[in-house]
Amino acid sequence: MTITAAADGSALGNPGPAGWAWYVDETCWHAGGWPHGTNNQGELMAVLDLFRSTAHLPEEPLRILCDSQYVINCVTKWMPNWKRRGWKKADGKPVLNVDLLSQIDAELAGRTYEFEWVKGHAGHELNEAADERARAVALAFQSGREPAEGPGFGAAPVHAPRREASAPVPRRDEPEQPDLFWDLEATAESGTAQEAEAVLALEQELLDPAVRGDFGQLAYLLHPEYQEIGASGRLWGRGEVIAALVDEPVLHAEFQVLDTARLGDDLIQIVYRTVASDRSALRSSLWQRTEGRWRLRFHQATAES
C-alpha cells in the first residue's frame, strides 16, 4: 500500500522563524522547526522526517507531494553528482544544506519512493494541511510559544531511529551463515565515514563567502551555545562571531584536512589547516548533532609561526 503524504516548509522572513511538516491525514502528521532557518531547510527537513517516521515500514512505497522544485531536483537529479564530487557543485563550491541532504541520502537506501510536484497555495488539500502546520510552527517560534508537533506516524516513534547507510554487500567468500558481527561493524564504519564527509563539507561551507555573509545560514549552522577561541586567544560568543562574519565574509585560504575523529554518537571533531598568502593557522572544530542535524558547537584557531 502506497503512503501518500505532503511535505512542506515555511520561514517568516526567509531566513527567520522556520517550520516544517508532513501530512497524511488528521491522525497522521508531524511538524517541527527552529527559531531561525530558511524555507528550503524546512522543506528538506519535512522530507527527511517523513522518511524517518516511516522507516518501520520499508516495504511500503512513499509518494511525496511537494511544492518545492528545489527539493525535488536536489533529491532526484542533483544529489548523485554532488556526492561524486564530494558534496561540491559543478563550480567547486560546497553544496548548501549538505547536512540535511546527506541524511536524506542515507534514508533513501532500500526505500521505494516518488516525488510529485503540486502547486503551492492552490487549494490542494494535503499540501494546504502541511503548509498550515509548518507555518503554525514558525509562528509559534516567532511568538515564543510551544509548537504543535502532531501525533507522528502510527506506531512509529515521533523521531524514528536513525538508519545509517545501506547494509554492506556480502563478501564473495562469505559462508552461507552470515557473520553478523562483520555486518554490524561494516555498517557502522560506513555510516561514520559518510557522516564525517558531511561534516567536512559543512566546515568548508562555512569558508564560503556566500555563507559567511548570510545571517540565516550562519544561524542555522552554528549551535545556539557556540563558542570560538580565535587565533589571538580571544573567546567569542555566537552572536559576536555571526556579526563579524557578516561584516567581513571574505576569507582567502586553502583548506587542508589533518584529521577527523568520532568522539561520540553525536560528536565529530575536525582538525585542519587554513593557508593564506601571508599566514597559516591550525584549527579544530567540534560538530554536534542536535535535532537531527549537525551544528558547529566549538571552534579554536591557533596561528602557526
QUILINCOR-V248600 format. One record per pair of residues at least 24 apart in sequence whose C-alpha atoms are under 10 Angstrom apart, sorted by the first residue. I is the first residue (numbers start at 0). GAP is how many residues later the second one is. Records with the same first field share a line. If there is no record, write none. Layout:
I=GAP ; GAP
This chain:
0=58 ; 59 ; 60 ; 61
1=57 ; 58 ; 59 ; 60 ; 61 ; 110 ; 111
2=51 ; 54 ; 57 ; 58 ; 59 ; 60 ; 61 ; 110
3=57 ; 58 ; 59 ; 60 ; 61 ; 109 ; 110 ; 111 ; 122
4=24 ; 42 ; 45 ; 57 ; 58 ; 59 ; 60 ; 61 ; 121 ; 122 ; 125
5=40 ; 41 ; 44 ; 57 ; 58 ; 59 ; 60 ; 61 ; 109 ; 110 ; 111 ; 112 ; 118 ; 119 ; 120 ; 121 ; 122 ; 123 ; 124 ; 125
6=24 ; 35 ; 36 ; 37 ; 38 ; 39 ; 40 ; 41 ; 42 ; 43 ; 57 ; 58 ; 59 ; 60 ; 61 ; 119 ; 120 ; 121 ; 122 ; 123 ; 124 ; 127
7=31 ; 32 ; 34 ; 35 ; 36 ; 37 ; 38 ; 39 ; 57 ; 58 ; 59 ; 60 ; 63 ; 112 ; 118 ; 119 ; 120 ; 121 ; 122 ; 123 ; 124 ; 125 ; 126 ; 127
8=24 ; 29 ; 30 ; 31 ; 32 ; 33 ; 34 ; 35 ; 36 ; 37 ; 38 ; 57 ; 58 ; 59 ; 121 ; 122 ; 123 ; 124 ; 125 ; 126 ; 128 ; 129
9=27 ; 28 ; 29 ; 30 ; 31 ; 32 ; 33 ; 120 ; 121 ; 122 ; 123 ; 124 ; 125 ; 126 ; 127 ; 128 ; 129
10=24 ; 25 ; 26 ; 27 ; 28 ; 29 ; 30 ; 31 ; 32 ; 123 ; 124 ; 126 ; 127 ; 128
11=24 ; 25 ; 26 ; 27 ; 123 ; 126 ; 127 ; 129 ; 130
12=24 ; 25 ; 26 ; 203
13=24 ; 25 ; 26 ; 27 ; 202
14=24 ; 25 ; 26 ; 199 ; 200 ; 201 ; 202 ; 204 ; 205
15=122 ; 125 ; 126 ; 199 ; 200 ; 203 ; 204
16=118 ; 120 ; 121 ; 122 ; 123 ; 124 ; 125 ; 126 ; 199
17=24 ; 25 ; 116 ; 117 ; 118 ; 119 ; 120 ; 121 ; 122 ; 123 ; 124
18=24 ; 26 ; 27 ; 112 ; 113 ; 114 ; 115 ; 116 ; 117 ; 118 ; 119 ; 120 ; 121 ; 122 ; 128
19=24 ; 25 ; 26 ; 27 ; 29 ; 110 ; 111 ; 112 ; 113 ; 114 ; 115 ; 116 ; 117 ; 118 ; 129
20=24 ; 25 ; 26 ; 28 ; 29 ; 106 ; 108 ; 109 ; 110 ; 111 ; 112 ; 113 ; 114 ; 115 ; 116 ; 128 ; 129
21=24 ; 25 ; 26 ; 27 ; 28 ; 42 ; 43 ; 44 ; 104 ; 105 ; 107 ; 108 ; 109 ; 111 ; 112 ; 128 ; 130 ; 131
22=27 ; 41 ; 42 ; 102 ; 103 ; 104 ; 105 ; 106 ; 107 ; 108 ; 110 ; 127 ; 129 ; 130
23=40 ; 102 ; 103 ; 105 ; 106 ; 128 ; 129
24=100 ; 101 ; 104 ; 105
25=103 ; 124 ; 125
26=123 ; 124 ; 125 ; 126 ; 127
27=122 ; 123 ; 124 ; 125 ; 126
28=24 ; 100 ; 101 ; 104 ; 120 ; 121 ; 122 ; 123 ; 124 ; 125 ; 129
29=100 ; 103 ; 104 ; 118 ; 119 ; 120 ; 121 ; 122 ; 123 ; 128 ; 129
30=99 ; 102 ; 103 ; 104 ; 105 ; 106 ; 116 ; 117 ; 118 ; 119 ; 120 ; 121 ; 127
31=101 ; 102 ; 103 ; 104 ; 105 ; 106 ; 115 ; 116 ; 117 ; 118 ; 259
32=101 ; 102 ; 103 ; 104 ; 105 ; 107 ; 108 ; 114 ; 116 ; 258
33=103 ; 104 ; 106 ; 107 ; 108 ; 186 ; 257
34=102 ; 103 ; 104 ; 105 ; 106 ; 107 ; 109 ; 184 ; 185
35=102 ; 105 ; 106 ; 179 ; 180 ; 181 ; 182 ; 183 ; 184
36=101 ; 178 ; 179 ; 180 ; 181 ; 182 ; 183 ; 184
37=178 ; 179 ; 182
38=29 ; 95
39=28 ; 30 ; 31 ; 56 ; 57
40=30 ; 55 ; 56 ; 58 ; 59 ; 60 ; 176 ; 179
41=58 ; 92 ; 96
42=24 ; 25 ; 27 ; 28 ; 29 ; 88 ; 91
43=24 ; 26 ; 27 ; 28 ; 30 ; 31 ; 53 ; 56 ; 57 ; 59 ; 60
44=55 ; 56 ; 58 ; 59 ; 247 ; 248
45=84 ; 88
46=24 ; 25 ; 28 ; 53 ; 54 ; 57
47=52 ; 53 ; 54 ; 55 ; 56 ; 57 ; 58 ; 59 ; 60 ; 244
48=54 ; 55 ; 58 ; 103 ; 109 ; 110 ; 111 ; 243
49=54 ; 57 ; 102 ; 103 ; 109 ; 110
50=53 ; 55 ; 56 ; 57 ; 60 ; 62 ; 109 ; 112
51=51 ; 52 ; 55 ; 56 ; 101 ; 104 ; 105 ; 106 ; 107 ; 108 ; 109 ; 110 ; 111
52=99 ; 100 ; 101 ; 102 ; 103 ; 104 ; 105 ; 106 ; 107 ; 108 ; 109
53=57 ; 98 ; 99 ; 100 ; 101 ; 102 ; 103 ; 104 ; 106
54=52 ; 53 ; 55 ; 56 ; 101 ; 105 ; 106 ; 107 ; 108
55=97 ; 99 ; 100 ; 101 ; 104 ; 105
56=54 ; 99
57=50 ; 51 ; 52 ; 53 ; 54
58=51 ; 52 ; 53
59=51 ; 52 ; 53
60=50 ; 51 ; 52 ; 53
61=49 ; 50 ; 51 ; 52 ; 53
62=49 ; 50 ; 51 ; 52 ; 53
63=49 ; 50 ; 51 ; 52 ; 53 ; 54
64=49 ; 50 ; 51 ; 52 ; 53 ; 54 ; 59 ; 61 ; 62 ; 65
65=49 ; 50 ; 51 ; 52 ; 53 ; 54 ; 60 ; 61 ; 64
66=48 ; 49 ; 50 ; 51 ; 52 ; 53 ; 54 ; 60 ; 64
67=48 ; 49 ; 50 ; 51 ; 52
68=47 ; 48 ; 49 ; 50
70=30 ; 44 ; 46
71=42 ; 43 ; 44 ; 45
72=42
73=27
74=26 ; 29 ; 30 ; 33 ; 40
75=38 ; 39
78=26
79=25
82=114 ; 115
85=111 ; 112 ; 114 ; 115
86=110 ; 111 ; 113 ; 114 ; 115
87=113 ; 116 ; 117
92=108 ; 111 ; 112 ; 114 ; 115 ; 117
93=106 ; 107 ; 108 ; 109 ; 110 ; 111 ; 112 ; 113 ; 114 ; 117
94=106 ; 107 ; 109 ; 110
95=105 ; 106 ; 109 ; 110 ; 112 ; 114 ; 115 ; 121
96=101 ; 104 ; 105 ; 108 ; 120 ; 123 ; 124 ; 196
97=99 ; 100 ; 101 ; 102 ; 103 ; 104 ; 107 ; 195 ; 196
98=96 ; 98 ; 99 ; 100 ; 101 ; 102 ; 103 ; 122 ; 190 ; 193 ; 194 ; 195 ; 196
99=98 ; 192 ; 193 ; 194
100=97
101=92 ; 93 ; 95 ; 96 ; 97 ; 191
102=59 ; 60 ; 61 ; 62 ; 91 ; 92 ; 95 ; 189 ; 190 ; 191
104=59 ; 60
105=56 ; 57 ; 58 ; 59 ; 60 ; 85 ; 88 ; 89
106=55 ; 56 ; 57 ; 58 ; 59
107=55 ; 57 ; 58
108=54 ; 55 ; 56 ; 57 ; 58
109=55 ; 56 ; 57
158=132 ; 133
161=130
162=28
163=24 ; 25 ; 26 ; 27 ; 28 ; 30 ; 31
164=24 ; 25 ; 26 ; 27 ; 28 ; 29 ; 30
165=24 ; 25
166=24
191=69 ; 70 ; 73 ; 76
192=67 ; 69
194=67 ; 73 ; 99
195=64 ; 65 ; 66 ; 72 ; 73 ; 74 ; 91
196=63
197=96
198=61 ; 69 ; 70 ; 71 ; 86 ; 87 ; 88 ; 89 ; 90 ; 95 ; 96 ; 97
199=57 ; 60 ; 68 ; 69 ; 70 ; 71 ; 72 ; 85 ; 87
201=85 ; 92 ; 93 ; 94
202=52 ; 67 ; 69 ; 82 ; 84 ; 92 ; 93
203=51
205=39 ; 43 ; 45 ; 90
206=42 ; 43 ; 44 ; 45 ; 46 ; 47 ; 48 ; 67
207=41 ; 42 ; 43 ; 44
208=36 ; 37 ; 39 ; 40 ; 41 ; 42 ; 43
209=36 ; 39 ; 40
210=34 ; 35 ; 38 ; 39
211=29 ; 30 ; 31 ; 32 ; 33 ; 34 ; 35 ; 36 ; 37 ; 38 ; 39
212=29 ; 30 ; 31 ; 32 ; 33 ; 34 ; 35 ; 36 ; 37
213=28 ; 31 ; 32 ; 33 ; 35
214=27 ; 28 ; 30 ; 31
215=26
216=25
217=24 ; 25 ; 27 ; 28 ; 77 ; 78
218=76
219=73 ; 74 ; 75 ; 76
220=66 ; 72 ; 73 ; 74 ; 75 ; 76
221=65 ; 66 ; 72 ; 73 ; 74 ; 75 ; 76
222=64 ; 65 ; 66 ; 67 ; 71 ; 72 ; 73 ; 74 ; 75
223=71 ; 72 ; 73
224=71 ; 72 ; 73
225=60 ; 61 ; 69 ; 70 ; 71 ; 72 ; 73
226=69 ; 70 ; 71 ; 72 ; 73
227=56 ; 57 ; 68 ; 69 ; 70 ; 71 ; 72 ; 73
228=54 ; 55 ; 69 ; 70 ; 71 ; 72 ; 73
229=53 ; 69 ; 70 ; 71 ; 72 ; 73
230=50 ; 51 ; 52 ; 69 ; 70 ; 71 ; 72 ; 73
231=69 ; 70 ; 71
232=67 ; 68 ; 69 ; 70
233=66
234=65
235=63 ; 64
236=61
237=59 ; 60
250=25
251=24 ; 25
252=24 ; 25 ; 26 ; 27 ; 28
253=26
255=26 ; 27
256=26
257=24 ; 25 ; 26
258=25
259=24 ; 25 ; 26
260=25
261=24 ; 25
262=24 ; 25
263=24
264=24
265=24 ; 26 ; 27 ; 28
266=27 ; 28 ; 29 ; 30
267=26 ; 28
268=27 ; 29 ; 30
269=29
270=28 ; 29 ; 30
271=29
272=28 ; 29 ; 30 ; 31
273=27 ; 29 ; 30
274=29
278=24 ; 25 ; 26
279=24 ; 25
280=24
